[in-house]
Amino acid sequence: MILFLTSSPFLGFLMPFNDENEFILRLRRDTTGRRCALFVTSDPEDVPFTEKFAQAVQNSLFRAGIDFPRYRILDGRNKEKTEELVEEADFIILAGGHVPTQNAFFQEIGLKECMKKYRGVVMGISAGTMNCARLVYAQPELAGESTDPHYRRFIPGLGLTEKMIIPHYQETKDRILDGKRLFEDITYPDSLGREFYVLRDGSYIYSRDGEEEILGEAWKIADGKLEKISQAD
């Protein structure tokens, strides 16, 4: 299996792919000869959002010189066909969105089990990347989540990587949520005894057959401390 675990691969919101860190070069190389793409939503009930996002990704792929004879969507409308759709696909896109919402959908459709024999390419985008972990850190995002005693910050994921990934660092590093600093007051304490890998947009983790490589600017948060571990090219 080949993984592209991105923060956001776009220049701006759903614009052409960012060419930093050999992203387009590697994606084009690893998708050559592949025939069927499957876009997996982050919100199974929001059809307009899913359709728009899926089309934007398809357009970005096409502009990068990547085209698939078949391009399909997996959401609430056809979730009973999950196993069949995964078996047919050789390129899977895991959409961005709200991490717990997408995670619940993945668990409902048994996506982890369906992907155990998958040997194609996976591209995660934001929440889709985060949900690839064996144990997902669902960093609080919406108002009230950091103070909700029932909000689960650690949830089981697809198990495609051991790394717990946090995207969009350039946008969220100074964010205030529920009156607290998102990183210093919420995420740093959550990292005690754990490691989080923090990416800015344009950076990604590339994995081929289990061998992982961080490309672009990245940080690690462990035991309440932030450390830069990778520089931008």
Residue pairs with C-beta under 8 A, 6 or more apart in sequence:
1 118
1 119
1 120
1 121
1 122
1 160
1 207
1 209
2 30
2 120
2 121
2 122
2 206
2 207
2 208
2 209
3 121
3 122
3 123
3 124
3 132
3 160
3 161
3 205
3 206
3 207
3 208
3 212
4 23
4 26
4 27
4 121
4 122
4 123
4 124
4 204
4 205
4 206
5 124
5 129
5 132
5 161
5 163
5 165
5 204
5 205
5 206
5 207
6 23
6 123
6 124
6 125
6 126
6 129
6 167
6 199
6 203
6 204
7 126
7 129
7 167
7 168
7 169
7 199
7 200
7 201
7 202
7 203
7 204
8 18
8 96
8 125
8 126
8 167
8 168
8 201
8 202
9 17
9 18
9 23
9 60
9 123
9 125
9 202
9 204
10 16
10 17
10 18
10 60
10 201
11 17
11 18
14 53
14 56
14 57
14 60
15 60
16 60
16 63
16 64
17 23
17 24
17 27
17 60
17 61
17 63
17 64
18 201
18 202
19 25
20 202
20 203
20 216
20 232
20 233
21 202
21 203
21 204
21 215
21 216
21 232
21 233
22 215
23 202
23 204
23 215
24 64
24 65
26 206
27 64
27 66
27 123
28 64
28 65
28 66
30 121
31 66
31 91
31 121
34 68
34 90
34 91
34 120
34 121
35 68
35 69
35 70
35 90
36 68
36 69
36 70
36 71
36 72
36 88
36 89
36 90
36 91
37 58
37 61
37 68
37 70
37 71
37 72
37 89
37 91
37 92
37 93
38 72
38 73
38 74
38 85
38 86
38 88
38 89
38 91
38 92
38 93
39 50
39 53
39 54
39 57
39 58
39 71
39 72
39 73
39 74
39 93
39 95
40 74
40 75
40 92
40 93
40 94
40 95
40 106
40 111
40 128
41 49
41 50
41 53
41 54
41 73
41 74
41 75
41 76
41 95
41 97
41 102
41 105
42 94
42 95
42 96
42 97
42 98
42 101
42 102
42 105
42 127
42 128
43 49
43 50
43 75
43 97
43 98
43 101
43 102
43 105
44 50
44 75
44 76
44 79
44 105
44 108
45 75
45 76
47 75
47 76
47 77
49 97
50 73
50 75
50 95
51 73
53 95
53 96
54 71
54 73
54 93
54 95
57 93
57 95
57 125
58 71
61 67
61 68
68 91
70 88
72 85
72 88
72 89
74 81
74 82
74 85
74 109
76 105
78 85
79 105
79 108
79 109
82 109
82 110
82 111
82 114
83 110
83 114
86 92
86 111
86 114
86 115
86 118
87 114
89 118
89 120
90 120
90 121
91 120
91 121
91 122
91 123
92 115
92 118
92 120
92 121
92 122
92 123
93 122
93 123
93 125
93 128
94 102
94 122
94 123
94 124
94 125
94 127
94 128
94 129
94 131
94 132
95 102
95 125
95 127
95 128
96 125
96 126
96 127
96 128
97 126
97 127
97 128
98 127
98 141
98 142
99 127
99 130
99 131
99 136
99 138
99 139
99 141
100 138
100 151
100 152
100 155
102 127
102 128
102 131
103 131
103 136
103 138
103 155
103 157
106 112
106 131
106 157
106 158
107 156
111 158
112 156
112 157
112 158
112 159
115 158
115 160
122 132
122 160
124 130
124 131
124 132
126 167
126 168
129 165
129 167
129 205
130 136
130 137
130 138
130 157
130 164
130 165
130 166
130 167
131 157
131 158
132 157
132 158
132 160
132 161
132 165
133 157
133 158
133 159
133 160
133 161
133 162
133 163
133 164
133 165
134 156
134 157
134 158
134 159
134 161
134 162
135 154
135 155
135 156
135 157
135 164
136 154
136 155
136 156
136 157
136 164
137 153
137 154
137 164
137 165
137 166
137 190
137 194
137 196
138 151
138 152
138 153
138 154
138 155
139 153
139 166
139 182
139 186
139 187
139 190
140 146
140 151
140 153
140 177
140 178
140 182
140 186
141 177
143 177
143 178
144 178
145 151
145 177
145 178
146 177
146 178
146 180
146 186
147 178
153 190
160 207
161 205
161 207
161 212
163 195
163 197
163 205
163 212
164 194
164 195
164 196
164 197
165 196
165 197
165 198
165 199
165 205
166 172
166 187
166 196
166 197
166 198
166 199
166 221
167 199
167 201
168 199
168 200
168 201
169 198
169 199
169 200
169 219
170 200
170 201
171 201
172 182
172 183
173 182
173 183
174 181
175 181
175 182
175 183
176 182
177 186
180 186
183 221
183 226
187 196
187 221
188 221
188 224
188 225
188 226
189 224
190 196
191 221
191 222
191 223
191 224
191 225
192 223
192 224
193 223
194 222
195 220
195 221
195 222
196 220
196 221
196 222
197 205
197 214
197 218
197 219
197 220
197 229
198 218
198 219
198 220
198 221
198 226
199 205
199 216
199 217
199 218
200 216
200 217
200 218
202 216
202 217
202 232
203 214
203 215
203 216
203 217
203 218
203 230
203 232
204 214
204 215
204 216
205 212
205 213
205 214
205 215
206 212
206 213
206 214
206 215
207 213
214 229
214 230
215 230
215 233
216 230
216 232
216 233
217 228
217 230
217 231
217 232
218 228
218 229
218 230
219 226
219 227
219 228
219 229
220 226
220 227
220 229
221 227
